[in-house]
Amino acid sequence: MKTKPGFKLRNVCGERIIVAEGKENIDFSKIISMNESAAFLWNAIEGKEFTESDLVSLLTGEYNIDAHTAAEDVKAIVKQWEQAGITEA
């Protein structure tokens, strides 16, 4: 999967949010807020092909977290990203 072009992570008033940029995303009306670890993952994979396994490796490499917990967290965040329409297959 891959992040969709035109969505950028920004820091707005201390909150990390995904914002739509460009006319192809003009109808985007949702605000996607991200916690520190989700923002870390987004920055690491933005514009690149990635798998859930890649995200698990990133989490376990950056945070003191076991692979099972990381995998559960990754499944949840990928589902949120897919529902928000900010990633594509």
A tleap script that builds the chain and sets N, CA, C and O, in Angstrom:
source leaprc.protein.ff14SB
mol = sequence {
  NMET LYS THR LYS PRO GLY PHE LYS LEU ARG
  ASN VAL CYS GLY GLU ARG ILE ILE VAL ALA
  GLU GLY LYS GLU ASN ILE ASP PHE SER LYS
  ILE ILE SER MET ASN GLU SER ALA ALA PHE
  LEU TRP ASN ALA ILE GLU GLY LYS GLU PHE
  THR GLU SER ASP LEU VAL SER LEU LEU THR
  GLY GLU TYR ASN ILE ASP ALA HIE THR ALA
  ALA GLU ASP VAL LYS ALA ILE VAL LYS GLN
  TRP GLU GLN ALA GLY ILE THR GLU CALA
}
set mol.1.N position { 0.834 -1.170 0.000 }
set mol.1.CA position { 0.000 0.000 0.000 }
set mol.1.C position { 0.882 1.237 0.000 }
set mol.1.O position { 2.104 1.145 0.111 }
set mol.2.N position { 0.252 2.385 -0.124 }
set mol.2.CA position { 1.001 3.624 -0.270 }
set mol.2.C position { 0.141 4.783 0.231 }
set mol.2.O position { -1.087 4.722 0.170 }
set mol.3.N position { 0.782 5.826 0.719 }
set mol.3.CA position { 0.029 7.026 1.091 }
set mol.3.C position { -0.438 7.701 -0.194 }
set mol.3.O position { 0.269 7.681 -1.202 }
set mol.4.N position { -1.623 8.297 -0.159 }
set mol.4.CA position { -2.136 8.998 -1.327 }
set mol.4.C position { -1.417 10.333 -1.465 }
set mol.4.O position { -1.144 11.005 -0.471 }
set mol.5.N position { -1.114 10.708 -2.690 }
set mol.5.CA position { -0.504 12.026 -2.900 }
set mol.5.C position { -1.481 13.126 -2.478 }
set mol.5.O position { -2.698 12.959 -2.556 }
set mol.6.N position { -0.930 14.233 -2.039 }
set mol.6.CA position { -1.768 15.379 -1.709 }
set mol.6.C position { -2.180 15.475 -0.257 }
set mol.6.O position { -2.914 16.391 0.115 }
set mol.7.N position { -1.721 14.543 0.579 }
set mol.7.CA position { -2.012 14.603 2.006 }
set mol.7.C position { -0.695 14.763 2.754 }
set mol.7.O position { 0.220 13.955 2.597 }
set mol.8.N position { -0.607 15.794 3.554 }
set mol.8.CA position { 0.626 16.116 4.273 }
set mol.8.C position { 0.361 16.195 5.770 }
set mol.8.O position { -0.697 16.653 6.201 }
set mol.9.N position { 1.323 15.748 6.548 }
set mol.9.CA position { 1.261 15.862 8.002 }
set mol.9.C position { 1.753 17.247 8.392 }
set mol.9.O position { 2.841 17.668 7.999 }
set mol.10.N position { 0.948 17.941 9.159 }
set mol.10.CA position { 1.289 19.291 9.611 }
set mol.10.C position { 1.094 19.387 11.113 }
set mol.10.O position { 0.296 18.651 11.695 }
set mol.11.N position { 1.822 20.292 11.732 }
set mol.11.CA position { 1.642 20.596 13.147 }
set mol.11.C position { 0.834 21.886 13.207 }
set mol.11.O position { 1.318 22.950 12.822 }
set mol.12.N position { -0.411 21.783 13.698 }
set mol.12.CA position { -1.302 22.933 13.778 }
set mol.12.C position { -1.682 23.130 15.241 }
set mol.12.O position { -2.382 22.306 15.829 }
set mol.13.N position { -1.215 24.223 15.817 }
set mol.13.CA position { -1.510 24.541 17.223 }
set mol.13.C position { -1.148 23.385 18.152 }
set mol.13.O position { -1.885 23.083 19.090 }
set mol.14.N position { -0.025 22.748 17.891 }
set mol.14.CA position { 0.442 21.661 18.743 }
set mol.14.C position { -0.177 20.305 18.448 }
set mol.14.O position { 0.172 19.322 19.100 }
set mol.15.N position { -1.082 20.226 17.489 }
set mol.15.CA position { -1.714 18.964 17.095 }
set mol.15.C position { -1.130 18.511 15.765 }
set mol.15.O position { -0.915 19.323 14.865 }
set mol.16.N position { -0.874 17.213 15.643 }
set mol.16.CA position { -0.411 16.660 14.374 }
set mol.16.C position { -1.636 16.233 13.580 }
set mol.16.O position { -2.389 15.361 14.014 }
set mol.17.N position { -1.836 16.846 12.415 }
set mol.17.CA position { -2.992 16.508 11.591 }
set mol.17.C position { -2.577 16.314 10.137 }
set mol.17.O position { -1.587 16.876 9.669 }
set mol.18.N position { -3.359 15.504 9.444 }
set mol.18.CA position { -3.177 15.336 8.009 }
set mol.18.C position { -4.065 16.358 7.319 }
set mol.18.O position { -5.257 16.457 7.610 }
set mol.19.N position { -3.480 17.110 6.410 }
set mol.19.CA position { -4.248 18.091 5.656 }
set mol.19.C position { -4.173 17.745 4.175 }
set mol.19.O position { -3.179 17.203 3.693 }
set mol.20.N position { -5.248 18.071 3.469 }
set mol.20.CA position { -5.306 17.838 2.032 }
set mol.20.C position { -4.697 19.035 1.320 }
set mol.20.O position { -4.954 20.184 1.679 }
set mol.21.N position { -3.895 18.754 0.315 }
set mol.21.CA position { -3.298 19.798 -0.500 }
set mol.21.C position { -3.576 19.494 -1.952 }
set mol.21.O position { -3.582 18.331 -2.355 }
set mol.22.N position { -3.804 20.510 -2.733 }
set mol.22.CA position { -4.017 20.334 -4.161 }
set mol.22.C position { -5.482 20.215 -4.512 }
set mol.22.O position { -6.302 19.832 -3.677 }
set mol.23.N position { -5.812 20.547 -5.756 }
set mol.23.CA position { -7.205 20.583 -6.174 }
set mol.23.C position { -7.846 19.206 -6.259 }
set mol.23.O position { -9.071 19.108 -6.190 }
set mol.24.N position { -7.054 18.124 -6.409 }
set mol.24.CA position { -7.640 16.795 -6.472 }
set mol.24.C position { -8.244 16.376 -5.132 }
set mol.24.O position { -9.043 15.441 -5.079 }
set mol.25.N position { -7.872 17.054 -4.063 }
set mol.25.CA position { -8.389 16.748 -2.733 }
set mol.25.C position { -9.288 17.857 -2.198 }
set mol.25.O position { -9.487 17.965 -0.988 }
set mol.26.N position { -9.822 18.664 -3.071 }
set mol.26.CA position { -10.598 19.830 -2.667 }
set mol.26.C position { -11.821 19.473 -1.829 }
set mol.26.O position { -12.227 20.260 -0.974 }
set mol.27.N position { -12.415 18.302 -2.056 }
set mol.27.CA position { -13.605 17.911 -1.317 }
set mol.27.C position { -13.282 17.228 0.004 }
set mol.27.O position { -14.200 16.788 0.697 }
set mol.28.N position { -12.047 17.128 0.365 }
set mol.28.CA position { -11.654 16.470 1.610 }
set mol.28.C position { -12.124 17.314 2.786 }
set mol.28.O position { -11.697 18.458 2.943 }
set mol.29.N position { -12.996 16.757 3.607 }
set mol.29.CA position { -13.570 17.535 4.705 }
set mol.29.C position { -13.249 16.973 6.080 }
set mol.29.O position { -13.666 17.543 7.088 }
set mol.30.N position { -12.522 15.877 6.143 }
set mol.30.CA position { -12.177 15.285 7.437 }
set mol.30.C position { -10.831 15.814 7.905 }
set mol.30.O position { -9.955 16.123 7.097 }
set mol.31.N position { -10.679 15.913 9.211 }
set mol.31.CA position { -9.386 16.232 9.800 }
set mol.31.C position { -8.895 14.956 10.455 }
set mol.31.O position { -9.598 14.366 11.275 }
set mol.32.N position { -7.703 14.530 10.104 }
set mol.32.CA position { -7.121 13.317 10.655 }
set mol.32.C position { -6.062 13.744 11.660 }
set mol.32.O position { -5.016 14.273 11.283 }
set mol.33.N position { -6.332 13.517 12.923 }
set mol.33.CA position { -5.385 13.838 13.981 }
set mol.33.C position { -4.549 12.600 14.285 }
set mol.33.O position { -5.073 11.487 14.307 }
set mol.34.N position { -3.275 12.784 14.515 }
set mol.34.CA position { -2.379 11.654 14.773 }
set mol.34.C position { -1.618 11.851 16.070 }
set mol.34.O position { -1.177 12.954 16.394 }
set mol.35.N position { -1.474 10.756 16.805 }
set mol.35.CA position { -0.628 10.810 17.990 }
set mol.35.C position { 0.834 10.720 17.555 }
set mol.35.O position { 1.127 10.620 16.363 }
set mol.36.N position { 1.728 10.756 18.505 }
set mol.36.CA position { 3.162 10.783 18.196 }
set mol.36.C position { 3.615 9.589 17.366 }
set mol.36.O position { 4.348 9.757 16.391 }
set mol.37.N position { 3.187 8.384 17.743 }
set mol.37.CA position { 3.651 7.192 17.021 }
set mol.37.C position { 3.037 7.113 15.621 }
set mol.37.O position { 3.716 6.699 14.682 }
set mol.38.N position { 1.773 7.500 15.464 }
set mol.38.CA position { 1.158 7.503 14.136 }
set mol.38.C position { 1.844 8.520 13.235 }
set mol.38.O position { 2.079 8.251 12.057 }
set mol.39.N position { 2.164 9.680 13.780 }
set mol.39.CA position { 2.871 10.710 13.009 }
set mol.39.C position { 4.265 10.221 12.620 }
set mol.39.O position { 4.727 10.475 11.508 }
set mol.40.N position { 4.931 9.524 13.534 }
set mol.40.CA position { 6.241 8.942 13.232 }
set mol.40.C position { 6.130 7.995 12.039 }
set mol.40.O position { 6.935 8.057 11.110 }
set mol.41.N position { 5.118 7.112 12.075 }
set mol.41.CA position { 4.932 6.162 10.981 }
set mol.41.C position { 4.643 6.887 9.675 }
set mol.41.O position { 5.230 6.561 8.643 }
set mol.42.N position { 3.741 7.869 9.709 }
set mol.42.CA position { 3.387 8.595 8.486 }
set mol.42.C position { 4.626 9.256 7.882 }
set mol.42.O position { 4.856 9.160 6.676 }
set mol.43.N position { 5.412 9.918 8.706 }
set mol.43.CA position { 6.626 10.572 8.202 }
set mol.43.C position { 7.585 9.569 7.578 }
set mol.43.O position { 8.254 9.877 6.592 }
set mol.44.N position { 7.655 8.375 8.145 }
set mol.44.CA position { 8.586 7.358 7.647 }
set mol.44.C position { 8.155 6.766 6.307 }
set mol.44.O position { 9.005 6.348 5.521 }
set mol.45.N position { 6.853 6.725 6.034 }
set mol.45.CA position { 6.377 6.036 4.832 }
set mol.45.C position { 5.715 6.964 3.813 }
set mol.45.O position { 5.324 6.502 2.742 }
set mol.46.N position { 5.582 8.230 4.106 }
set mol.46.CA position { 4.892 9.147 3.202 }
set mol.46.C position { 5.469 9.078 1.791 }
set mol.46.O position { 6.667 9.274 1.587 }
set mol.47.N position { 4.600 8.798 0.825 }
set mol.47.CA position { 5.011 8.748 -0.577 }
set mol.47.C position { 5.725 7.472 -0.985 }
set mol.47.O position { 6.211 7.375 -2.112 }
set mol.48.N position { 5.801 6.486 -0.088 }
set mol.48.CA position { 6.517 5.237 -0.367 }
set mol.48.C position { 5.555 4.058 -0.298 }
set mol.48.O position { 4.510 4.119 0.351 }
set mol.49.N position { 5.937 2.988 -0.982 }
set mol.49.CA position { 5.234 1.716 -0.828 }
set mol.49.C position { 5.599 1.154 0.546 }
set mol.49.O position { 6.746 1.251 0.981 }
set mol.50.N position { 4.606 0.564 1.226 }
set mol.50.CA position { 4.886 -0.040 2.526 }
set mol.50.C position { 3.909 -1.172 2.801 }
set mol.50.O position { 2.847 -1.264 2.185 }
set mol.51.N position { 4.287 -2.024 3.732 }
set mol.51.CA position { 3.433 -3.111 4.185 }
set mol.51.C position { 3.200 -2.931 5.682 }
set mol.51.O position { 3.867 -2.132 6.339 }
set mol.52.N position { 2.247 -3.684 6.201 }
set mol.52.CA position { 2.035 -3.650 7.647 }
set mol.52.C position { 3.289 -4.119 8.368 }
set mol.52.O position { 3.622 -3.605 9.436 }
set mol.53.N position { 3.981 -5.085 7.797 }
set mol.53.CA position { 5.229 -5.581 8.390 }
set mol.53.C position { 6.274 -4.467 8.486 }
set mol.53.O position { 7.009 -4.386 9.470 }
set mol.54.N position { 6.338 -3.615 7.471 }
set mol.54.CA position { 7.260 -2.473 7.506 }
set mol.54.C position { 6.932 -1.559 8.690 }
set mol.54.O position { 7.827 -1.085 9.390 }
set mol.55.N position { 5.637 -1.321 8.900 }
set mol.55.CA position { 5.216 -0.447 9.994 }
set mol.55.C position { 5.533 -1.062 11.345 }
set mol.55.O position { 5.941 -0.359 12.269 }
set mol.56.N position { 5.346 -2.375 11.467 }
set mol.56.CA position { 5.684 -3.066 12.717 }
set mol.56.C position { 7.175 -2.909 13.001 }
set mol.56.O position { 7.568 -2.624 14.132 }
set mol.57.N position { 7.999 -3.094 11.983 }
set mol.57.CA position { 9.456 -2.950 12.154 }
set mol.57.C position { 9.820 -1.528 12.579 }
set mol.57.O position { 10.681 -1.333 13.437 }
set mol.58.N position { 9.174 -0.557 11.985 }
set mol.58.CA position { 9.436 0.834 12.363 }
set mol.58.C position { 9.074 1.080 13.830 }
set mol.58.O position { 9.842 1.701 14.565 }
set mol.59.N position { 7.908 0.593 14.253 }
set mol.59.CA position { 7.485 0.793 15.649 }
set mol.59.C position { 8.421 0.108 16.634 }
set mol.59.O position { 8.828 0.710 17.628 }
set mol.60.N position { 8.763 -1.145 16.364 }
set mol.60.CA position { 9.631 -1.870 17.308 }
set mol.60.C position { 11.035 -1.290 17.325 }
set mol.60.O position { 11.727 -1.375 18.339 }
set mol.61.N position { 11.465 -0.698 16.208 }
set mol.61.CA position { 12.782 -0.076 16.163 }
set mol.61.C position { 12.843 1.266 16.876 }
set mol.61.O position { 13.898 1.659 17.375 }
set mol.62.N position { 11.724 1.966 16.927 }
set mol.62.CA position { 11.699 3.308 17.501 }
set mol.62.C position { 11.245 3.327 18.960 }
set mol.62.O position { 11.714 4.138 19.759 }
set mol.63.N position { 10.326 2.423 19.293 }
set mol.63.CA position { 9.729 2.427 20.628 }
set mol.63.C position { 10.023 1.111 21.343 }
set mol.63.O position { 10.305 0.101 20.698 }
set mol.64.N position { 9.959 1.121 22.628 }
set mol.64.CA position { 10.156 -0.081 23.442 }
set mol.64.C position { 8.839 -0.855 23.466 }
set mol.64.O position { 8.096 -0.814 24.447 }
set mol.65.N position { 8.565 -1.561 22.366 }
set mol.65.CA position { 7.302 -2.269 22.195 }
set mol.65.C position { 7.582 -3.615 21.538 }
set mol.65.O position { 8.441 -3.722 20.663 }
set mol.66.N position { 6.845 -4.649 21.969 }
set mol.66.CA position { 7.051 -5.978 21.387 }
set mol.66.C position { 6.314 -6.069 20.044 }
set mol.66.O position { 5.415 -5.276 19.763 }
set mol.67.N position { 6.704 -7.034 19.233 }
set mol.67.CA position { 6.173 -7.175 17.880 }
set mol.67.C position { 4.665 -7.448 17.875 }
set mol.67.O position { 3.955 -6.944 17.005 }
set mol.68.N position { 4.177 -8.225 18.818 }
set mol.68.CA position { 2.740 -8.534 18.857 }
set mol.68.C position { 1.922 -7.264 19.108 }
set mol.68.O position { 0.937 -7.009 18.414 }
set mol.69.N position { 2.328 -6.480 20.089 }
set mol.69.CA position { 1.626 -5.228 20.394 }
set mol.69.C position { 1.725 -4.263 19.219 }
set mol.69.O position { 0.747 -3.606 18.862 }
set mol.70.N position { 2.905 -4.181 18.624 }
set mol.70.CA position { 3.101 -3.308 17.466 }
set mol.70.C position { 2.186 -3.725 16.315 }
set mol.70.O position { 1.598 -2.874 15.647 }
set mol.71.N position { 2.065 -5.028 16.084 }
set mol.71.CA position { 1.217 -5.524 14.994 }
set mol.71.C position { -0.248 -5.156 15.224 }
set mol.71.O position { -0.951 -4.783 14.285 }
set mol.72.N position { -0.707 -5.260 16.472 }
set mol.72.CA position { -2.085 -4.878 16.789 }
set mol.72.C position { -2.301 -3.380 16.556 }
set mol.72.O position { -3.321 -2.970 16.001 }
set mol.73.N position { -1.344 -2.580 16.981 }
set mol.73.CA position { -1.429 -1.131 16.782 }
set mol.73.C position { -1.424 -0.776 15.286 }
set mol.73.O position { -2.169 0.095 14.838 }
set mol.74.N position { -0.573 -1.467 14.535 }
set mol.74.CA position { -0.474 -1.211 13.094 }
set mol.74.C position { -1.780 -1.561 12.393 }
set mol.74.O position { -2.235 -0.808 11.532 }
set mol.75.N position { -2.385 -2.676 12.742 }
set mol.75.CA position { -3.667 -3.045 12.127 }
set mol.75.C position { -4.700 -1.940 12.349 }
set mol.75.O position { -5.449 -1.589 11.437 }
set mol.76.N position { -4.734 -1.403 13.553 }
set mol.76.CA position { -5.699 -0.347 13.880 }
set mol.76.C position { -5.424 0.928 13.082 }
set mol.76.O position { -6.351 1.524 12.534 }
set mol.77.N position { -4.167 1.347 13.012 }
set mol.77.CA position { -3.863 2.596 12.319 }
set mol.77.C position { -4.057 2.459 10.815 }
set mol.77.O position { -4.530 3.393 10.169 }
set mol.78.N position { -3.702 1.315 10.252 }
set mol.78.CA position { -3.904 1.104 8.818 }
set mol.78.C position { -5.398 1.140 8.493 }
set mol.78.O position { -5.800 1.712 7.481 }
set mol.79.N position { -6.205 0.539 9.337 }
set mol.79.CA position { -7.662 0.566 9.138 }
set mol.79.C position { -8.179 2.007 9.170 }
set mol.79.O position { -9.004 2.387 8.339 }
set mol.80.N position { -7.700 2.805 10.119 }
set mol.80.CA position { -8.107 4.206 10.211 }
set mol.80.C position { -7.694 4.972 8.956 }
set mol.80.O position { -8.480 5.745 8.409 }
set mol.81.N position { -6.467 4.757 8.506 }
set mol.81.CA position { -5.978 5.444 7.316 }
set mol.81.C position { -6.795 5.059 6.084 }
set mol.81.O position { -7.126 5.911 5.260 }
set mol.82.N position { -7.119 3.762 5.964 }
set mol.82.CA position { -7.919 3.310 4.825 }
set mol.82.C position { -9.314 3.928 4.865 }
set mol.82.O position { -9.820 4.389 3.841 }
set mol.83.N position { -9.935 3.939 6.040 }
set mol.83.CA position { -11.274 4.511 6.184 }
set mol.83.C position { -11.277 6.002 5.870 }
set mol.83.O position { -12.247 6.522 5.319 }
set mol.84.N position { -10.204 6.684 6.219 }
set mol.84.CA position { -10.095 8.114 5.946 }
set mol.84.C position { -9.759 8.408 4.487 }
set mol.84.O position { -9.885 9.545 4.034 }
set mol.85.N position { -9.332 7.383 3.756 }
set mol.85.CA position { -9.011 7.574 2.345 }
set mol.85.C position { -7.682 8.236 2.089 }
set mol.85.O position { -7.503 8.891 1.063 }
set mol.86.N position { -6.738 8.076 3.012 }
set mol.86.CA position { -5.430 8.724 2.841 }
set mol.86.C position { -4.347 7.747 2.414 }
set mol.86.O position { -3.189 8.131 2.248 }
set mol.87.N position { -4.723 6.471 2.235 }
set mol.87.CA position { -3.803 5.476 1.677 }
set mol.87.C position { -4.516 4.772 0.521 }
set mol.87.O position { -5.736 4.845 0.378 }
set mol.88.N position { -3.726 4.100 -0.285 }
set mol.88.CA position { -4.273 3.340 -1.410 }
set mol.88.C position { -3.481 2.059 -1.603 }
set mol.88.O position { -2.324 1.959 -1.194 }
set mol.89.N position { -4.115 1.089 -2.228 }
set mol.89.CA position { -3.467 -0.207 -2.444 }
set mol.89.C position { -2.409 -0.113 -3.512 }
set mol.89.O position { -1.759 -1.110 -3.827 }
savepdb mol mol.pdb
quit
